[in-house]
Amino acid sequence: SVVMPENERRNTAYHESGHAVVAYLLPKTDPVHKVSIIPRGRALGVTMQLPTEDRFSMERDQILQTISVMFGGRIAEEIFMNQMTTGASNDFERATETARRMVTQWGMSDALGPMVYGENEGEVFLGRSVTTHKNVSEATMQKVDAEIRRIVDEQYALARRLIDENRDKIEAMTKALLEWETIDSEQIKDIMENKPPRPPKPPQSKSPTSPKEDDKPASTAAANEGSTQEV
């Protein structure tokens, strides 16, 4: 129901294309399932990635590449629109928090080793926020901050290099998004293989009209009514 100005719509298309291209090119990220510039809630667009199997933990390289994907949107805005918008604020927040956890909680920093830096204290009273004990020195916290900055900078540089090397694919994907608003994994694959993206699939025809509620057996109607949930 949201109608975006054309400039913002184009910026969103470049933003989501940046996420999608970086995600497609990095081998340990989840496959890109769909990209859309149809606004939903507070999000102006979405790049949907779906895992191919159940996952109960993530390895270090997967996490690092996921951070790179988060930066793809802002980088595409800078390169193709020559501007910065607030649309990347949540991407930056998640990327920084992920890098911080790698260093302080998951022991994934070679410089600081397998230690936990800072202990969370649970909520004591209702409405009281969780606090963190500083059980490390100020000098160590400076090393933590420097390591977080190093991770963020390296993954940002990786995402920028991939986008610079694949500008034609960003342009092709943005053009497809502006025309169709949503593209699927097959169209994304076409674009990344330098092929013209296939047109969207026609909407599936509706199934034959089901019997009226009054014609259903009483037990079936009751079961259907009981299973309905609002989400």
C-alpha positions, 0 to 999 in steps of 0.5 A: 500500500506504500507508494514510493517516489521513483528515486527512492524506488530506484535506490531500493532496487540498487540496495537489494541488488547489492545484497543479492549479488554479494550473497550469490557470489560468496560460497558459504552464504545461504542461496538467494531465494527471492528479491523484492522492492515491494514495501512491507511494513517498515522495510522498503525491500527484501532479499530473502535467503533460505538455507538448503538444510537444517543448521544448528551452528555456524562456522567462522567463514559463514559468519564473516561472509554474512557480514559482507552481505549486510554491507552490499546494500549501502555499497550499491547505493554509494556506487550507483546512486552516489548517495547514502540513505538511512535504509542501511541502518539495520544492516550496520547494526546487525553487522556490528553486533555480529562482529562484536559477538565473534570477538567477545562471545564466540572466541573467533578472533585470532588476536584475542583468542578463545575468551569471553569478554564481558559477562551478561547479568540477567534481569533482576527486576521487571523492566530492568535492562540487562547489564554487562559487567566489565571484567576486563581492563580498559586496554583489553576493551580497546583491543576488542574495539580494534578487532571489531573494526578490523572485521567490519572493515575487511568484510566491507572491503570484500563486498565493495570489491565484489560489487565493483567487479560485477557492476553489470550484474547489479545494473541488470538486476536493478532493471529487472526489479524496477520492471517486475518488482520481484524476481526469483532464484531462477531469474537471479541465476540468469542475471548472474550468468549474463543471460537475459532474465526469463520473464516472471511465471504466470500466476497459477490458475485457481483450483476448482471451486470447493463445495460450499460450507453448507455442503461439507460434512459437519465434522469437516467444517468444525475441524476447519473452523478450529484450525484457523489461526490469525498470524 
